[in-house]
Amino acid sequence: MPNVMQQLFIMNIEALLKEYAAYRAFNKSDSVINMRIPHPILERIKKLAEQQHVPYQLLISSVLYSLVSADAPSPAPQQPTLGY
């Protein structure tokens, strides 16, 4: 079974963005981060984002979302209540 990083490289960026857009419809961002990454990596991310016609920060957010979602356990199914 491939690990999470391998799954992200295999995953279609368009599908990743759609999944994140669905998440964002109900969950608004309320945190800001500041991070340093090597310039060549940022340029590659910007190029990928440009090819998908999306802002590069959205692409980064969608990748981060997929990382944490892939490792998250599935919620237990809800038992119906009888309403007595």
C-alpha positions in Angstrom: 0.0 0.0 0.0 1.5 3.4 -1.0 2.1 5.9 1.8 0.4 9.3 2.0 3.0 11.2 0.0 3.0 8.6 -2.8 -0.8 8.9 -2.9 -0.6 12.6 -3.3 1.8 12.3 -6.2 -0.5 9.8 -7.8 -3.7 11.8 -7.1 -5.0 14.1 -9.8 -4.6 17.7 -8.8 -8.0 18.5 -10.1 -9.6 15.9 -7.9 -7.6 17.2 -5.0 -8.9 20.7 -5.5 -12.5 19.5 -5.8 -12.2 17.6 -2.6 -10.8 20.6 -0.8 -13.5 22.9 -2.3 -16.2 20.7 -0.9 -14.5 20.8 2.5 -14.2 24.6 2.3 -17.9 25.0 1.6 -18.6 24.2 5.2 -15.3 25.0 6.9 -13.8 28.5 6.7 -10.1 29.1 7.2 -9.3 31.0 10.4 -5.5 30.4 10.8 -2.6 32.0 9.1 0.9 30.4 8.8 4.2 31.8 7.7 6.8 29.3 6.5 10.1 29.2 4.6 10.5 26.8 1.8 13.2 26.6 -0.9 12.6 29.0 -3.8 12.7 26.2 -6.5 9.9 24.3 -4.7 7.7 27.4 -4.5 8.3 28.1 -8.1 7.2 24.5 -9.0 4.1 24.9 -6.9 3.3 28.2 -8.6 3.7 26.6 -12.0 1.4 23.7 -11.0 -1.2 26.1 -9.7 -0.9 28.2 -12.9 -1.5 25.1 -15.0 -4.7 24.4 -13.0 -5.8 28.0 -13.0 -5.9 28.3 -9.2 -4.0 30.5 -6.7 -0.9 28.7 -5.5 -2.0 29.1 -1.8 -5.2 27.2 -2.6 -3.1 24.4 -4.1 -0.9 24.3 -1.0 -3.9 24.3 1.3 -5.6 21.5 -0.7 -2.4 19.3 -0.4 -2.2 19.9 3.3 -5.9 19.0 3.7 -5.4 15.8 1.8 -2.4 14.9 3.9 -4.4 15.2 7.2 -7.5 13.6 5.7 -5.7 10.6 4.4 -4.5 9.7 7.9 -7.7 10.6 9.7 -9.8 7.6 10.9 -13.2 7.3 9.4 -16.0 8.4 11.7 -18.0 5.6 13.3 -21.4 5.2 11.8 -24.2 6.7 13.8 -26.7 4.4 15.4 -30.3 5.5 14.7 -32.2 6.6 17.8 -35.6 5.1 18.5 -37.1 8.4 19.7 -38.9 7.1 22.8 
